[in-house]
Amino acid sequence: MKWRVVLEPDSETGDWAIWCPELPGCVSAGDTEEEAIENIQEAIELYLEPTPIQLAPGAIIREVSIG
């Protein structure tokens, strides 16, 4: 799957900030543009990794569609 990312150079340090607009809070950085891209790829994988959910007894899971 492809994700759009935004790279911004830091004029003071020369580092690169990078984030994925479609995944709020999914951000990273790197010393170079290439390193920043590698780091955001890992950040996206971790962001999308499912988190185990502890449910109360009798809880029901449903899926909903929007739109």
RAMOGI-V439229 format. One record per pair of residues at least 6 apart in sequence whose ideal C-beta (glycine too) atoms are under 6 Angstrom apart, sorted by sequence separation. I is the first residue (numbers start at 1). J is the second residue. D is the distance in Angstrom with one decimal. If there is no record, write none. Layout:
# RAMOGI-V439229
I,J,D
I,J,D
This chain:
# RAMOGI-V439229
20,26,4.5
30,36,3.3
9,16,5.7
29,36,5.9
19,27,4.1
7,16,5.5
8,17,4.8
30,39,5.1
18,28,5.3
7,18,5.0
28,39,4.0
17,29,5.1
28,40,4.5
5,18,5.5
6,19,5.7
15,29,5.7
16,30,5.2
5,20,5.2
28,43,4.5
15,31,5.8
3,20,5.2
16,33,5.3
26,43,5.5
18,36,4.3
16,36,3.9
26,47,4.6
18,40,4.6
20,44,5.9
23,47,5.3
5,40,5.4
3,44,5.8
